[in-house]
Protein backbone atom coordinates (compact mmCIF):
# COMPACT_ATOMS: atom_id res chain seq x y z
CA UNK A 1 0.00 0.00 0.00
CA UNK A 2 1.31 3.45 -0.89
CA UNK A 3 2.23 6.07 1.69
CA UNK A 4 -0.47 8.74 2.07
CA UNK A 5 -0.37 12.29 3.42
CA UNK A 6 -2.87 13.39 6.07
CA UNK A 7 -3.68 16.61 7.90
CA UNK A 8 -4.89 15.23 11.25
CA UNK A 9 -7.60 16.84 13.31
CA UNK A 10 -7.35 17.42 17.05
CA UNK A 11 -8.79 13.97 17.76
CA UNK A 12 -6.07 12.33 15.63
CA UNK A 13 -3.07 13.96 17.28
CA UNK A 14 -2.65 11.15 19.81
CA UNK A 15 -1.53 8.69 17.15
CA UNK A 16 1.05 11.18 15.86
CA UNK A 17 2.34 11.81 19.39
CA UNK A 18 2.51 8.09 20.15
CA UNK A 19 4.53 7.47 17.00
CA UNK A 20 6.95 10.29 17.78
CA UNK A 21 7.48 8.96 21.30
CA UNK A 22 8.15 5.42 20.05
CA UNK A 23 10.74 6.70 17.57
CA UNK A 24 12.92 8.42 20.21
CA UNK A 25 16.06 6.31 20.62
CA UNK A 26 19.45 6.89 22.19
CA UNK A 27 22.19 6.84 19.58
CA UNK A 28 19.86 7.51 16.65
CA UNK A 29 19.69 10.69 14.60
CA UNK A 30 17.88 13.46 16.44
CA UNK A 31 14.51 14.30 14.98
CA UNK A 32 11.15 15.83 15.88
CA UNK A 33 10.23 14.98 19.50
CA UNK A 34 6.82 14.92 21.21
CA UNK A 35 8.07 17.84 23.29
CA UNK A 36 8.34 19.97 20.15
CA UNK A 37 4.59 19.54 19.72
CA UNK A 38 4.11 20.15 23.44
CA UNK A 39 5.91 23.50 23.27
CA UNK A 40 3.96 24.44 20.12
CA UNK A 41 0.75 23.69 22.07
CA UNK A 42 1.05 27.14 23.66
CA UNK A 43 -0.82 28.34 20.58
CA UNK A 44 -3.73 26.00 21.39
CA UNK A 45 -4.75 22.52 20.31
CA UNK A 46 -6.50 23.59 17.11
CA UNK A 47 -3.49 25.55 15.85
CA UNK A 48 -1.21 22.66 16.82
CA UNK A 49 -3.34 20.21 14.86
CA UNK A 50 -3.33 22.59 11.88
CA UNK A 51 0.49 22.66 11.95
CA UNK A 52 0.92 18.86 11.98
CA UNK A 53 1.15 16.59 8.94
CA UNK A 54 1.29 12.80 9.08
CA UNK A 55 2.04 10.14 6.53
CA UNK A 56 0.59 6.63 6.86
CA UNK A 57 1.26 3.31 5.17
CA UNK A 58 -0.91 0.27 5.84
CA UNK A 59 -2.69 2.28 8.52
CA UNK A 60 0.50 3.00 10.47
CA UNK A 61 2.03 6.44 10.97
CA UNK A 62 5.43 6.41 9.20
CA UNK A 63 6.33 10.12 9.29
CA UNK A 64 5.24 13.22 11.21
CA UNK A 65 5.91 16.84 10.29
CA UNK A 66 5.43 20.05 12.26
CA UNK A 67 5.15 23.39 10.49
CA UNK A 68 7.17 25.28 13.09
CA UNK A 69 6.55 28.40 11.01
CA UNK A 70 4.90 29.04 7.67
CA UNK A 71 8.04 28.10 5.74
CA UNK A 72 9.84 25.54 7.96
CA UNK A 73 8.80 21.91 8.37
CA UNK A 74 10.42 19.75 11.05
CA UNK A 75 10.19 16.10 10.07
CA UNK A 76 10.45 12.76 11.89
CA UNK A 77 10.46 9.37 10.15
CA UNK A 78 10.07 5.91 11.66
CA UNK A 79 13.66 4.70 12.25
CA UNK A 80 13.17 1.46 10.31
CA UNK A 81 11.87 3.41 7.30
CA UNK A 82 14.41 6.23 7.06
CA UNK A 83 16.11 4.40 4.18
CA UNK A 84 12.83 3.28 2.56
CA UNK A 85 12.74 4.55 -1.04
CA UNK A 86 8.93 4.60 -1.40
CA UNK A 87 8.37 6.58 1.81
CA UNK A 88 11.16 9.01 0.92
CA UNK A 89 9.83 9.58 -2.60
CA UNK A 90 6.32 10.29 -1.35
CA UNK A 91 7.64 12.72 1.26
CA UNK A 92 9.74 14.57 -1.31
CA UNK A 93 6.84 14.78 -3.76
CA UNK A 94 4.56 16.19 -1.06
CA UNK A 95 7.19 18.62 0.23
CA UNK A 96 7.95 19.85 -3.29
CA UNK A 97 4.34 20.34 -4.42
CA UNK A 98 2.77 23.43 -2.80
CA UNK A 99 -0.74 22.36 -3.85
CA UNK A 100 -0.54 19.43 -1.43
CA UNK A 101 -0.62 21.77 1.53
CA UNK A 102 2.61 20.91 3.30
CA UNK A 103 4.91 23.77 2.30
CA UNK A 104 4.10 26.90 0.28
CA UNK A 105 5.91 28.11 -2.80
CA UNK A 106 9.14 30.04 -2.47
CA UNK A 107 12.08 29.76 -0.13
CA UNK A 108 11.16 27.05 2.38
CA UNK A 109 13.18 24.70 4.61
CA UNK A 110 12.95 21.14 5.89
CA UNK A 111 14.62 19.70 8.98
CA UNK A 112 14.94 15.93 8.46
CA UNK A 113 16.95 13.24 10.27
CA UNK A 114 20.56 12.88 9.19
CA UNK A 115 21.04 9.75 7.08
CA UNK A 116 17.45 9.56 5.83
CA UNK A 117 16.98 9.01 2.09
CA UNK A 118 14.61 11.98 1.93
CA UNK A 119 17.62 14.29 2.39
CA UNK A 120 19.39 12.73 -0.60
CA UNK A 121 16.32 13.09 -2.81
CA UNK A 122 15.76 16.71 -1.80
CA UNK A 123 19.41 17.47 -2.61
CA UNK A 124 18.93 15.89 -6.04
CA UNK A 125 16.09 18.37 -6.61
CA UNK A 126 18.35 21.31 -5.81
CA UNK A 127 17.68 21.81 -2.10
CA UNK A 128 20.80 23.05 -0.33
CA UNK A 129 22.24 22.89 3.18
CA UNK A 130 21.14 25.91 5.20
CA UNK A 131 21.21 26.70 8.93
CA UNK A 132 23.45 24.48 11.06
CA UNK A 133 22.22 23.06 14.36
CA UNK A 134 24.14 21.41 17.17
CA UNK A 135 22.38 18.54 18.96
CA UNK A 136 23.67 17.71 22.43
CA UNK A 137 22.92 14.80 24.74
CA UNK A 138 23.55 13.88 28.36
CA UNK A 139 23.35 10.28 29.56
CA UNK A 140 21.12 9.98 32.64
CA UNK A 141 22.26 6.59 33.91
CA UNK A 142 24.33 8.31 36.63
CA UNK A 143 23.34 10.83 39.31
CA UNK A 144 23.01 14.45 38.19
CA UNK A 145 24.88 17.16 40.07
CA UNK A 146 22.65 19.43 42.14
CA UNK A 147 22.06 22.94 40.71
CA UNK A 148 23.45 26.09 42.33
CA UNK A 149 19.99 27.65 42.30
CA UNK A 150 16.77 27.20 44.21
CA UNK A 151 14.46 25.52 41.70
CA UNK A 152 10.66 25.45 41.81
CA UNK A 153 8.24 23.49 39.66
CA UNK A 154 5.94 25.97 37.95
CA UNK A 155 2.22 25.81 38.56
CA UNK A 156 -0.46 28.42 38.01
CA UNK A 157 0.88 30.43 40.96
CA UNK A 158 4.30 30.84 39.31
CA UNK A 159 3.11 31.19 35.72
CA UNK A 160 3.60 34.96 35.59
CA UNK A 161 7.20 34.65 36.81
CA UNK A 162 7.83 31.86 34.29
CA UNK A 163 6.49 34.04 31.49
CA UNK A 164 8.52 37.05 32.61
CA UNK A 165 11.79 35.08 32.55
CA UNK A 166 10.97 33.66 29.12
CA UNK A 167 10.30 37.12 27.70
CA UNK A 168 13.49 38.48 29.29
CA UNK A 169 15.50 35.58 27.86
CA UNK A 170 14.41 35.81 24.21
CA UNK A 171 14.15 39.21 22.56
CA UNK A 172 11.29 38.28 20.23
CA UNK A 173 9.33 36.08 22.63
CA UNK A 174 5.54 36.17 22.35
CA UNK A 175 5.00 34.00 25.43
CA UNK A 176 2.10 35.06 27.68
CA UNK A 177 0.24 33.74 30.69
CA UNK A 178 -2.58 32.56 28.39
CA UNK A 179 -0.09 30.70 26.23
CA UNK A 180 1.47 29.06 29.27
CA UNK A 181 -2.00 27.96 30.39
CA UNK A 182 -2.79 26.59 26.91
CA UNK A 183 0.47 24.61 26.92
CA UNK A 184 -0.08 23.34 30.46
CA UNK A 185 -3.63 22.25 29.57
CA UNK A 186 -2.42 20.26 26.56
CA UNK A 187 -2.30 16.47 26.58
CA UNK A 188 1.51 16.45 26.29
CA UNK A 189 2.09 18.46 29.45
CA UNK A 190 1.32 15.43 31.60
CA UNK A 191 4.86 14.33 30.68
CA UNK A 192 6.45 17.76 31.12
CA UNK A 193 7.74 20.09 33.80
CA UNK A 194 8.38 23.84 33.81
CA UNK A 195 11.14 24.81 36.21
CA UNK A 196 12.02 28.24 37.53
CA UNK A 197 15.41 29.02 39.07
CA UNK A 198 15.92 31.64 41.78
CA UNK A 199 19.24 33.23 42.78
CA UNK A 200 20.37 33.85 46.35
CA UNK A 201 18.48 37.14 46.40
CA UNK A 202 15.21 35.39 45.58
CA UNK A 203 15.00 36.72 42.02
CA UNK A 204 13.70 34.41 39.25
CA UNK A 205 16.67 34.29 36.89
CA UNK A 206 16.32 31.22 34.66
CA UNK A 207 13.61 28.91 33.34
CA UNK A 208 13.33 25.68 31.41
CA UNK A 209 10.67 23.28 30.18
CA UNK A 210 11.41 19.57 29.83
CA UNK A 211 9.44 16.91 27.98
CA UNK A 212 9.54 13.16 28.56
CA UNK A 213 8.90 10.71 25.72
CA UNK A 214 8.41 7.88 28.22
CA UNK A 215 10.68 5.67 30.32
CA UNK A 216 14.02 4.65 28.79
CA UNK A 217 13.72 7.18 25.98
CA UNK A 218 15.45 10.53 25.46
CA UNK A 219 13.70 13.51 27.02
CA UNK A 220 13.84 16.98 25.49
CA UNK A 221 14.78 20.42 26.83
CA UNK A 222 12.68 23.01 25.00
CA UNK A 223 13.17 25.84 25.79
CA UNK A 224 15.82 27.03 28.28
CA UNK A 225 16.56 30.67 28.96
CA UNK A 226 18.37 32.98 31.36
CA UNK A 227 17.09 36.48 32.17
CA UNK A 228 19.17 39.03 30.24
CA UNK A 229 19.90 40.96 33.46
CA UNK A 230 21.37 37.91 35.21
CA UNK A 231 23.66 36.34 32.63
CA UNK A 232 27.29 35.38 33.09
CA UNK A 233 26.75 33.95 36.58
CA UNK A 234 26.36 30.24 35.85
CA UNK A 235 22.56 30.25 35.95
CA UNK A 236 22.29 28.60 32.53
CA UNK A 237 24.37 25.64 33.71
CA UNK A 238 22.37 25.44 36.94
CA UNK A 239 18.92 25.38 35.33
CA UNK A 240 20.17 22.89 32.72
CA UNK A 241 21.32 20.56 35.51
CA UNK A 242 17.89 20.93 37.11
CA UNK A 243 16.32 20.04 33.76
CA UNK A 244 18.46 16.91 33.44
CA UNK A 245 17.55 15.87 37.00
CA UNK A 246 13.83 16.37 36.30
CA UNK A 247 14.01 14.18 33.18
CA UNK A 248 15.97 11.56 35.12
CA UNK A 249 13.23 11.53 37.77
CA UNK A 250 10.66 10.94 35.01
CA UNK A 251 12.59 7.91 33.78
CA UNK A 252 14.27 9.39 30.70
CA UNK A 253 17.38 7.58 29.50
CA UNK A 254 19.06 10.78 28.38
CA UNK A 255 18.44 14.51 28.08
CA UNK A 256 18.68 16.05 24.62
CA UNK A 257 18.64 19.58 23.31
CA UNK A 258 19.22 21.26 19.95
CA UNK A 259 20.51 24.81 19.51
CA UNK A 260 21.74 26.78 16.49
CA UNK A 261 25.46 26.17 15.97
CA UNK A 262 25.86 29.95 15.81
CA UNK A 263 24.74 30.09 19.47
CA UNK A 264 28.26 29.54 20.77
CA UNK A 265 27.38 30.62 24.31
CA UNK A 266 24.42 28.24 24.39
CA UNK A 267 26.52 25.29 23.25
CA UNK A 268 29.10 26.13 25.92
CA UNK A 269 26.40 26.29 28.59
CA UNK A 270 25.07 22.84 27.73
CA UNK A 271 28.56 21.41 27.63
CA UNK A 272 29.27 22.85 31.07
CA UNK A 273 26.24 20.89 32.33
CA UNK A 274 27.64 17.61 31.03
CA UNK A 275 26.03 17.52 27.60
CA UNK A 276 28.07 16.15 24.73
CA UNK A 277 27.70 17.63 21.21
CA UNK A 278 26.67 15.23 18.48
CA UNK A 279 27.23 15.57 14.73
CA UNK A 280 25.97 18.89 13.40
CA UNK A 281 22.70 18.85 11.51
CA UNK A 282 21.68 21.13 8.65
CA UNK A 283 18.30 22.26 7.41
CA UNK A 284 17.71 21.82 3.70
CA UNK A 285 16.35 24.91 1.98
CA UNK A 286 14.76 25.25 -1.43
CA UNK A 287 16.19 28.18 -3.34
C-alpha positions as CSV (number, residue, x, y, z in Angstrom):
1,X,0.0,0.0,0.0
2,X,1.3,3.5,-0.9
3,X,2.2,6.1,1.7
4,X,-0.5,8.7,2.1
5,X,-0.4,12.3,3.4
6,X,-2.9,13.4,6.1
7,X,-3.7,16.6,7.9
8,X,-4.9,15.2,11.2
9,X,-7.6,16.8,13.3
10,X,-7.3,17.4,17.0
11,X,-8.8,14.0,17.8
12,X,-6.1,12.3,15.6
13,X,-3.1,14.0,17.3
14,X,-2.6,11.1,19.8
15,X,-1.5,8.7,17.1
16,X,1.1,11.2,15.9
17,X,2.3,11.8,19.4
18,X,2.5,8.1,20.2
19,X,4.5,7.5,17.0
20,X,7.0,10.3,17.8
21,X,7.5,9.0,21.3
22,X,8.1,5.4,20.1
23,X,10.7,6.7,17.6
24,X,12.9,8.4,20.2
25,X,16.1,6.3,20.6
26,X,19.5,6.9,22.2
27,X,22.2,6.8,19.6
28,X,19.9,7.5,16.7
29,X,19.7,10.7,14.6
30,X,17.9,13.5,16.4
31,X,14.5,14.3,15.0
32,X,11.1,15.8,15.9
33,X,10.2,15.0,19.5
34,X,6.8,14.9,21.2
35,X,8.1,17.8,23.3
36,X,8.3,20.0,20.2
37,X,4.6,19.5,19.7
38,X,4.1,20.2,23.4
39,X,5.9,23.5,23.3
40,X,4.0,24.4,20.1
41,X,0.8,23.7,22.1
42,X,1.1,27.1,23.7
43,X,-0.8,28.3,20.6
44,X,-3.7,26.0,21.4
45,X,-4.7,22.5,20.3
46,X,-6.5,23.6,17.1
47,X,-3.5,25.5,15.8
48,X,-1.2,22.7,16.8
49,X,-3.3,20.2,14.9
50,X,-3.3,22.6,11.9
51,X,0.5,22.7,11.9
52,X,0.9,18.9,12.0
53,X,1.1,16.6,8.9
54,X,1.3,12.8,9.1
55,X,2.0,10.1,6.5
56,X,0.6,6.6,6.9
57,X,1.3,3.3,5.2
58,X,-0.9,0.3,5.8
59,X,-2.7,2.3,8.5
60,X,0.5,3.0,10.5
61,X,2.0,6.4,11.0
62,X,5.4,6.4,9.2
63,X,6.3,10.1,9.3
64,X,5.2,13.2,11.2
65,X,5.9,16.8,10.3
66,X,5.4,20.0,12.3
67,X,5.1,23.4,10.5
68,X,7.2,25.3,13.1
69,X,6.6,28.4,11.0
70,X,4.9,29.0,7.7
71,X,8.0,28.1,5.7
72,X,9.8,25.5,8.0
73,X,8.8,21.9,8.4
74,X,10.4,19.7,11.1
75,X,10.2,16.1,10.1
76,X,10.5,12.8,11.9
77,X,10.5,9.4,10.1
78,X,10.1,5.9,11.7
79,X,13.7,4.7,12.2
80,X,13.2,1.5,10.3
81,X,11.9,3.4,7.3
82,X,14.4,6.2,7.1
83,X,16.1,4.4,4.2
84,X,12.8,3.3,2.6
85,X,12.7,4.5,-1.0
86,X,8.9,4.6,-1.4
87,X,8.4,6.6,1.8
88,X,11.2,9.0,0.9
89,X,9.8,9.6,-2.6
90,X,6.3,10.3,-1.3
91,X,7.6,12.7,1.3
92,X,9.7,14.6,-1.3
93,X,6.8,14.8,-3.8
94,X,4.6,16.2,-1.1
95,X,7.2,18.6,0.2
96,X,7.9,19.8,-3.3
97,X,4.3,20.3,-4.4
98,X,2.8,23.4,-2.8
99,X,-0.7,22.4,-3.9
100,X,-0.5,19.4,-1.4
101,X,-0.6,21.8,1.5
102,X,2.6,20.9,3.3
103,X,4.9,23.8,2.3
104,X,4.1,26.9,0.3
105,X,5.9,28.1,-2.8
106,X,9.1,30.0,-2.5
107,X,12.1,29.8,-0.1
108,X,11.2,27.1,2.4
109,X,13.2,24.7,4.6
110,X,13.0,21.1,5.9
111,X,14.6,19.7,9.0
112,X,14.9,15.9,8.5
113,X,16.9,13.2,10.3
114,X,20.6,12.9,9.2
115,X,21.0,9.8,7.1
116,X,17.4,9.6,5.8
117,X,17.0,9.0,2.1
118,X,14.6,12.0,1.9
119,X,17.6,14.3,2.4
120,X,19.4,12.7,-0.6
121,X,16.3,13.1,-2.8
122,X,15.8,16.7,-1.8
123,X,19.4,17.5,-2.6
124,X,18.9,15.9,-6.0
125,X,16.1,18.4,-6.6
126,X,18.3,21.3,-5.8
127,X,17.7,21.8,-2.1
128,X,20.8,23.1,-0.3
129,X,22.2,22.9,3.2
130,X,21.1,25.9,5.2
131,X,21.2,26.7,8.9
132,X,23.4,24.5,11.1
133,X,22.2,23.1,14.4
134,X,24.1,21.4,17.2
135,X,22.4,18.5,19.0
136,X,23.7,17.7,22.4
137,X,22.9,14.8,24.7
138,X,23.6,13.9,28.4
139,X,23.4,10.3,29.6
140,X,21.1,10.0,32.6
141,X,22.3,6.6,33.9
142,X,24.3,8.3,36.6
143,X,23.3,10.8,39.3
144,X,23.0,14.5,38.2
145,X,24.9,17.2,40.1
146,X,22.7,19.4,42.1
147,X,22.1,22.9,40.7
148,X,23.4,26.1,42.3
149,X,20.0,27.6,42.3
150,X,16.8,27.2,44.2
151,X,14.5,25.5,41.7
152,X,10.7,25.4,41.8
153,X,8.2,23.5,39.7
154,X,5.9,26.0,37.9
155,X,2.2,25.8,38.6
156,X,-0.5,28.4,38.0
157,X,0.9,30.4,41.0
158,X,4.3,30.8,39.3
159,X,3.1,31.2,35.7
160,X,3.6,35.0,35.6
161,X,7.2,34.7,36.8
162,X,7.8,31.9,34.3
163,X,6.5,34.0,31.5
164,X,8.5,37.0,32.6
165,X,11.8,35.1,32.5
166,X,11.0,33.7,29.1
167,X,10.3,37.1,27.7
168,X,13.5,38.5,29.3
169,X,15.5,35.6,27.9
170,X,14.4,35.8,24.2
171,X,14.1,39.2,22.6
172,X,11.3,38.3,20.2
173,X,9.3,36.1,22.6
174,X,5.5,36.2,22.4
175,X,5.0,34.0,25.4
176,X,2.1,35.1,27.7
177,X,0.2,33.7,30.7
178,X,-2.6,32.6,28.4
179,X,-0.1,30.7,26.2
180,X,1.5,29.1,29.3
181,X,-2.0,28.0,30.4
182,X,-2.8,26.6,26.9
183,X,0.5,24.6,26.9
184,X,-0.1,23.3,30.5
185,X,-3.6,22.2,29.6
186,X,-2.4,20.3,26.6
187,X,-2.3,16.5,26.6
188,X,1.5,16.4,26.3
189,X,2.1,18.5,29.4
190,X,1.3,15.4,31.6
191,X,4.9,14.3,30.7
192,X,6.4,17.8,31.1
193,X,7.7,20.1,33.8
194,X,8.4,23.8,33.8
195,X,11.1,24.8,36.2
196,X,12.0,28.2,37.5
197,X,15.4,29.0,39.1
198,X,15.9,31.6,41.8
199,X,19.2,33.2,42.8
200,X,20.4,33.9,46.4
201,X,18.5,37.1,46.4
202,X,15.2,35.4,45.6
203,X,15.0,36.7,42.0
204,X,13.7,34.4,39.3
205,X,16.7,34.3,36.9
206,X,16.3,31.2,34.7
207,X,13.6,28.9,33.3
208,X,13.3,25.7,31.4
209,X,10.7,23.3,30.2
210,X,11.4,19.6,29.8
211,X,9.4,16.9,28.0
212,X,9.5,13.2,28.6
213,X,8.9,10.7,25.7
214,X,8.4,7.9,28.2
215,X,10.7,5.7,30.3
216,X,14.0,4.6,28.8
217,X,13.7,7.2,26.0
218,X,15.4,10.5,25.5
219,X,13.7,13.5,27.0
220,X,13.8,17.0,25.5
221,X,14.8,20.4,26.8
222,X,12.7,23.0,25.0
223,X,13.2,25.8,25.8
224,X,15.8,27.0,28.3
225,X,16.6,30.7,29.0
226,X,18.4,33.0,31.4
227,X,17.1,36.5,32.2
228,X,19.2,39.0,30.2
229,X,19.9,41.0,33.5
230,X,21.4,37.9,35.2
231,X,23.7,36.3,32.6
232,X,27.3,35.4,33.1
233,X,26.8,34.0,36.6
234,X,26.4,30.2,35.9
235,X,22.6,30.3,35.9
236,X,22.3,28.6,32.5
237,X,24.4,25.6,33.7
238,X,22.4,25.4,36.9
239,X,18.9,25.4,35.3
240,X,20.2,22.9,32.7
241,X,21.3,20.6,35.5
242,X,17.9,20.9,37.1
243,X,16.3,20.0,33.8
244,X,18.5,16.9,33.4
245,X,17.6,15.9,37.0
246,X,13.8,16.4,36.3
247,X,14.0,14.2,33.2
248,X,16.0,11.6,35.1
249,X,13.2,11.5,37.8
250,X,10.7,10.9,35.0
251,X,12.6,7.9,33.8
252,X,14.3,9.4,30.7
253,X,17.4,7.6,29.5
254,X,19.1,10.8,28.4
255,X,18.4,14.5,28.1
256,X,18.7,16.0,24.6
257,X,18.6,19.6,23.3
258,X,19.2,21.3,20.0
259,X,20.5,24.8,19.5
260,X,21.7,26.8,16.5
261,X,25.5,26.2,16.0
262,X,25.9,30.0,15.8
263,X,24.7,30.1,19.5
264,X,28.3,29.5,20.8
265,X,27.4,30.6,24.3
266,X,24.4,28.2,24.4
267,X,26.5,25.3,23.2
268,X,29.1,26.1,25.9
269,X,26.4,26.3,28.6
270,X,25.1,22.8,27.7
271,X,28.6,21.4,27.6
272,X,29.3,22.8,31.1
273,X,26.2,20.9,32.3
274,X,27.6,17.6,31.0
275,X,26.0,17.5,27.6
276,X,28.1,16.1,24.7
277,X,27.7,17.6,21.2
278,X,26.7,15.2,18.5
279,X,27.2,15.6,14.7
280,X,26.0,18.9,13.4
281,X,22.7,18.9,11.5
282,X,21.7,21.1,8.7
283,X,18.3,22.3,7.4
284,X,17.7,21.8,3.7
285,X,16.3,24.9,2.0
286,X,14.8,25.3,-1.4
287,X,16.2,28.2,-3.3
